[in-house]
Amino acid sequence: MDALGNFFDTLDSMLGGSVWFPYVLLGVGLFFTIYLKFPQVRYFKHAVRIVSGKYDKKSHQGDTTHFQALSTALSGTVGTGNIGGVALAISIGGPAALFWMWMTAFFGMTTKFVEVTLSHKYREKTEDGTMAGGPMYYMDKRLNMKWLAILFAIATVISSFGTGSLPQINNIAQGMEATFGFEPMATGAVLSILLALVILGGIKRIAAITSKIVPLMAAVYVIGALLVIFYNIENIGPSFASVFTEAFTGSAAAGGFLGASFAYAFNRGVNRGLFSNEAGQGSAPIAHASAKADEPVSEGMVSILEPFIDTIIICTLTGLVILSSGVWNEKFDTHFERSSMTVLQGNYSDQSDEDRTDLYNYLNGNGSDVAPYNGTINVINGKAINKDFTILHSRSVAEDLRFGITERHVYTGEVEVKDGQIVDDSISVMGKSLVHSAELTTKAFTRGFLGDNGKYIVSIGLLLFAFSTAIAWSYYGDRAMTYLLGSRSVMPYRVFYVAGFFWASFADTTLVWKLAAVAIVVMTLPNLFGIMLLRKEMKDSVKDYWQKLEKDKSN
């Protein structure tokens, strides 16, 4: 697992974690925002009217209504990224990461407008009579780049696991275990059966279910978040201030948080923003291709609402809950995940300015004398005897360390460490450290009017959010398989999808997130390349849409 985690880290450093990727993603959104004259602002009101059904006609071809298509696409984006993803971004990038999530969403509203319009324009009807669309169709039919279309479709299948299946159930299982004590494998088994029953019904059943789940889950989560925010209302001002003041400087050390450079906060904020709203990834166009509409631009305008709802509203609420409650820089007793843990040579303290500086430089790649530990830790009754090492977990200095075979059985003996990693996988480590992902959000929701009962809001919200995301992404994957190998390949794909969903319920959390980070970027780059090539056609399509609308009004 350590080797696999390191492999994903290497890929991520070359792709989503690279210096250039956030600039490419934001750059494309910024370009289209200026090129199309801020459509996310100018067309927002019109988009709401379209979703309300004002322009619907029975003669329009498609499988779903505008609202159902929006709900399906939202169910694909509103998931663990809004609960666990925001928490992960803040835990590693500080408050500044939230600012860059906002920027990703604002410019992403335009990016999504473009990708959905073009994908809807070149959709086609399949052998079974349903609509199929997505970036692979405009790449093939309009750009005549079948190789690019195939690359995108393959990346979509991979990303359906990395974005839609694996991290979703992983966070659900983690939340259900923390809140109700349910075994992750049992949670995975029950939800895998439910998932199979839903996705076998195809897009119409998926759309019918998601159009009911999305409004319900949003209402429950928003109310719960507001109860925490108003309880900590005196901290809202400072929280907002930290988001803006640290946006271009990075986040300073605070509490157990060792600090994050501007580059790190910027990169993680943009990366998590993409995972949350998927603008530019090319996933939402697959859902919108099923919508009943004769004007692709109108469906593109509907998609403008997605990043706004997903990131500007829901992710912001999550971020404010975490920041105002103060849990983001507090240490909690937790079980250490191997892929989030590093053993360092020497004894460091986050109470020492000198040590904090050394660790900050080490974590942010600024050059440091801090080195991984190589040697043996002597343990008696779960406690380390030698003090020549420091464990970092979740980018914080771990305290009150306990070594065990399980959480209930302490360990006595020697613990071999090589290059900062414990060699024996059977030895677990527990103690106090910062936490991240869904666990951090759960802690934050207990700091409101509901007290400890607030954790149930996260568990219920996470269950609904993540499960609906897994449903939507199964559809994205089966449309990609339809393009690649035809309709007969859909059923085998669904079997593998459900099996992967079950496996991830008890897999390493951080490892799953690392896979997701890589899969997203592999899918995004071909799509951004494709829509840039069709920029002029997009502009002409918008112009033609408004001319037709004006003509219809005059008639």
N, C-alpha and C positions, 0 to 999 in steps of 0.2 A: 504493500500500500504506500509506503514511503517513496519507493522508486516511481510508482505511478503518479503520486502527487508531485514529485519533482519534475516528471515529464510534462505534466499539465502546466506547471509553473513556467517551464522553459517555453512552451508554446504560447502561453499567455503573455510572457515578456516580449515575444516577437510580434504578437498580434494586439489583443485588447489592452495589454499592459505596456505597450510600447509608447514612445514619445509621440509618434506621428498619428496614431489612430484617433485620439480625441479631436485632433485638429481636422482630420478628414471628415469625421462624423458631423461635427459642428459646422465645418466649412461648407459642406453640401447644403445643410439646412439654412445657413446664413446666405449662401448664394441664391437659393430659390426664394428665400424671404424677400430679398432685394429685387431679384429678377421678376417676381410676380407681384411686387408691391405690397408686401405684408398681408397675404391672404388669410393668415390665422386671426387677424384683427378685423379685416374688412368683410370677410365672409362668415364670421362666427354666428351672427344673428340668422343669416339665411340657412346655415347648417341646421340650426335648431328647428326652423320651420320645415325643412325636408324630413327630419326625423319624426316630427309630429304627424307626418302623413299628408301634408297640405298638397303636395304635388304627385301623390300616388295615383296610378291608373291601373285598372285590371288588365289592360292589354300589355303591360310591361312584362318582359320575360325574366324569369329567375325563380329561385326556390324559397327565398325568405323576404320579409319586409325590411325596410331601412332600419327600423328599430331592432329587429331580430339580428340583422347583420352586425349592427353596432354592438349589441349585447354579446354576440358570439366573439367578436374581436376584443371587446373589453374583458370578457371572461378569460381570454388568452393572455391579456396583459395585466389585469388586476389579479395578482397572485402573491407568491412569496416575495416578489420584488418590492411590494408595497409594505410588507410586514418584516420579513427577514432581510431583504435587500437594502432597504433604507438604514436599518440598524447596522448592517455590515459596513455600509459606506461610512457612516458616522463613527463607528468603532475603530476604523483604520485610517480615516481621513479627517476626522474631527468635524465640527459644525460647518466648515467651509465646503465639505462635500455636498451638503444639501443645496448650496447656491448653484453648483455646477449641475446638479440634477435638474434644477429649475431651467437652466439655460438649455440643457438637452431637450427638455420638454417644449419650451417655447419655440425653438427652431425646428424641433421635431414635428410640431403641428403642421408645418409647411411640407417637410419631407414626406410625412404620411399622406398628405393631400396629393402629392405628386405620384407616389408609388401606387396608391389605390386607384387613382384615375387611369393611369396607364395600364394597370393590370386588368381593370374592369373592361377597358376598351378592347382588349385582345383576348377576352375569355372565350371559351367554346363549350358546346354541349357534348357530353360524353356518351358512350354507348348505352348507359342506363337512363339517359334522359336528364341527368342532373348537370348543373353548370360546374365548370372547372376553370379556375383562373389563378393568377399569381404571376410574379415576375418571370418565371420560366416561360410563360406563354408570350409575353411581349419580346423577350430575348430571342425566342425562336421565330415567331411569326413576323415581327417588325424589324428586329436588328439582324435577322438571319445568322445569329450566333448560337447555333444549337449546342456547341461545346460549352458555352457559358450557361445556357439553360440547364444542361445536364449537371454541370458543377453546382449550380444553385439548388436544383432539386435534390441532389445527393446531400448537400449541406442542410437542407430543410429536414430531411429524414433524420440526420444525425442530431440536429438541433431540437427536433421534436422530443427526443430523449433528454438532451442536455438542458433544454429550457422547460419543456412541458411535462415530462413524466418524472424524471429522477429527482430534481430538487423540490418539486411540489410535494410529493408523498413523503420525502425525507423530513421536510419541515412540519408537515401534518403529524407524522409519527412522533417527532421530537416534542411538539407542543402537547399532544394528547398524553404522552408519557409523563411530562412535567406537571400537567394539570390534574389528570385523572388517574395516573399510574398504569395506564394501559400498555401492554407489551407492544413495541413497535411492529413486530412480525404479525401480531393479531390484528392491529390496525390496518396494516398493509393488505392482509388477506381479505378482510371484509370490504375495504374500499376497492380492491382490485376486481372483486366480483361485481360491485355496483358499476364500476367504470366499464367493464365488459358489456353489461346489460345496456348501458346508455349508448356507447359508440357503435354498437351493432345496428342501431336504428338509423344511422346516417345523419346528414346535415339537418333534415327537418326535425328529427327528434332532438338533436343537439341544440338547434336554435330554440326550440320550444322550451327546453329545460333551462338553458342559460338566460333566456329572456325573463325567467321567473327568479332565478338565483341571484343574478347581478344586482337588481334593485334592492332585494332583501339584504344581501350581504353588505352592500354599501351603507344602507341605513343603520344596521346594527353596529358596524365598525365606526362610523362617523359619530354616532351618539356616544359610544364608549370613549372615543378619543376626546371629545369635547368635555366629558366629565373629568378627565385627567387634566386637561388644559386649564379649565376654569378653577380647578382645585389649586393649581400652581400658577395662578394668573400673574402673580408678582414676578415670576421668572420669565414670562413671555417676552417682555421688552429686552432684557439682557440676552435671551436666546436668539431673537431676531438680529440683535446687534452683532453677536458673535458670528453669525452666518455671513453677514455682509463685510464686517471689518477684517475677517480672516480669509475672505474669498481670494485675494491676490497675494497674501503673505504666507498662507498656511496656518495651521492651528498650533498654538503653543501648548506646552505641557500643562496638565491640570489634573489634580487628583492622581489616579493610577494611570492616566493617559500620558504617554511619553512624548506626544507631539507628532505632527505630520507636516512635511514640507508642502509648499504650494503645488509642486509638480505631482506629488502623491495625492493630495486632496482633489486636484483637478482631474487627474486620470481616473481615480476611483469614483468620483462623482459622476463623470460622464459615462463611465463603464456601467455603473449601477443604474444610471438614468436610462441607458439603452435597455438593460435587462428589464426595467420596470415598464417602460412604455413601448419598446420595440420599434420606435420610429426609425425607419431606414433599414430595418432587418428584413422586411419583405414578407412578414408573416400575416399581418392584418389584411393585405390585399387578397389573400386566399379566401378569407371569410367574406369580405365585401364583394367578391366576384359572384357570390350566390344571390346577391340582392336583386330585387325586381326594380330595374331602372333602365330606361332607354338612353339616358345621358350619363356617361362615365364620370363626368365632372361633378355631377350632383352627388354621386356616391363618394367621390373624393372629398367633397365638402363635409359629408357626414363624419368622415374619419378625422377631421380636424378636432372634433370634440374628444377623441380618445386620450391623447396625451394631457389634455387639460383636466379631464376627470381623473385620470390615472395618477398623474404626477403632481400637477399644480394643486389639486385638491387632496387626494388621499395620501400621497407620499408626504406632502407638507404637514398634514395632521400627524402622521406617524413621527416625522422628524421633530415636531414641536412637543409631542408627548415625551419623546426620549430626552430632548434637551432640557425642557422645563422641569421634568421630574428629577434630573440630575444623575440618573443611573448610568449614563454613558461613560462616566469616568470613575465609577465606584467598582470595587472588587467584591465578588460574590463567591461563595463556596460552590465549586463546580467540578465536574469530571473533565479532565483535560483531553482534548482531541489530539491525536498524535500529529496530524498534519498542521495543527496550529501551535505546536510546541517545539521549542528549541532549547537545548541545554548549552549554556555558555561557560567558557573557562573563566574562573574568578568569581568574586563575590560582589554583586552590584546592588545598589539600593535606589529606589525612585525618590527617596528623601534627600539624596545628595545631588547638588547642582552639577557637579563634575560627572557623576555617573549618569545622570539624566542626559547630559550633552553627548556623552559617549554612545549611549544606547540610541539616542535620537539619530545620530549620524549613521549608526549601524543599520537601523531599521529603514532609513530613507536613502541608503546607498550613497552617502556623502563621503565615505572613506573613514575607517575607524580601526583602532587597535583591538576592538572586541573580536574574539575568536570562538569558534565552536569548541565544545568540550570533547576531549578524547581520553578515556580512562574508565575507572570503576567507581561507582557510588556504593558505599557500604551502608546497608539498611538493617536496622534491628526493630522489630515490631512496627514496621511501617515508617519509621523515622530515619532520615539520613544522618549518619555519624560524621562524615567529612563535610566540611563547609567550603570547599574550593570550587564550587560551581553555582550557577544561577540559572533558574528555569524561566524562560519567557513563554507566556501563553497568551494568545490573543493580543500580541504586541504590548504586553504589560509584564512587570516583574511579579512572578508568582510567590505567594506566601503560604505558611502553614502546610507545607507539603506532606502528603501521605502516599506511601507506595503500597499497592495491594495486588493480589491476584484477581479479586473482585472488590467491589465497594465495601463488602462486609468482611472480607478475609485479608488481614494485613500481611505484608511480605517481610520475610527476613532472609537476608543473603546479599549477594553482590549483583549490582545492576550495571551491565556493560553498556557504555555509550561510545558511539563512533560517529565522528563528524556532527556532533550535536544531537544525534538521534539515538533513542534507546533501542538496542538491538532486539531484545526479547519482546515480541508483540503481546505476550500474555500478561505482562506487568502493566498495570494501570497506575495512573498518577492522578491524585486529587488535591485540591487546595483552593486558595482564594486567588482570583485573578479577574480581569475584565471579562465580560462575556459579549457575544455578538449574535447576529442573526435573530431568529424568532425568540430565543431565550432572553435577549436584551429587551425586545419589545414587550415581552411578557412581564419582565421586572418593572418596566415603566408603567404599565397599565395597573399595577397594584398600588401606585402612588396617587390615587385619585379618590373621588367620593365613594367608590365602591370598595376600596381597600383591597384585600386579597382576592375578593370576588372578581376584580377586574381582569384577572388572568383568564377567566372564562370567556370574556369578550375576544381576547386574542385567539384562544383555542377554537371558538366557534367561527370567528372571522377567518382564521387560517384554514380551517376545514373547508368552508364554503369557497373562499378565494382560490385556494390551491387546487381543490378538486375540479372546479369549473375551468381552471387553466389547463389542467390535464385533459379534460374533455375537448376543449377547443383545439389543443395542439395535436390530438389524435387525428382530427379532421385535416389539419395542415399537412401532416405526414402522409395521410392516405391520398390526398390530392397530388402530392409529390410522387408517390409510388404509382399513381394512375398515369402520370405523365411519363415516368421512366419505363414502366413495365406493363402498363395496362391495368384494367379493372380487376383482373384475376389475382394481382399481387396484393390487393388491399387486405384480404382476410389474413394471410400469413403475417403481414405487417402488424395488424391489430393484435395478433397473438403475442408477438414479440414485444409490442408496446405495453401490453398488460403485464407480461412477465417482468419486464424491466421496472415497471411501476411497483410491483411487489418487492423485488430485490432491493430497491433503493430505500424502502421503508426502514431497513435496519443497517444500511451502509453508513460510512463515515460522512458526516455532514459537510465538512470543509472540502473533502475530495469531490463531492457532488457539485459543490459551487464552482470548483476549479474547472470541471468538465463543462459546466454551463457557460463559463466565461469564454472558453475557447470556441465552443460550438456557435455561440452568438456571432462572433466576429467572422467566422468562416462563412456564415450565411449572409452577413451584412455587406461585405466588400463587393461581391459581384452585383448586388442590387444597386448600390450607390453608383457604381461604374455605369450600369445600364441606364438609370434615370438621367444621369448627366448627359449621355449621348442623345437623349430624346428631349432635351430642355426646350428646343424651339417648338417641337410638336406639342408639348405641354402648354406652352404659352398660347399657341394658336387654338388649342382645344378650349381653353378658358375663355378666350375672346369669342369663339363661335357659340359657346354655351350662353353667354349673356346676350348675344345678338338674337338667338333663338327664343330666349325667355322674353325679351322685349317684344319680339314679333308676336308671340303667343298672347301677350297681354293686350296688344293693340287690336288683335283679332277677337 
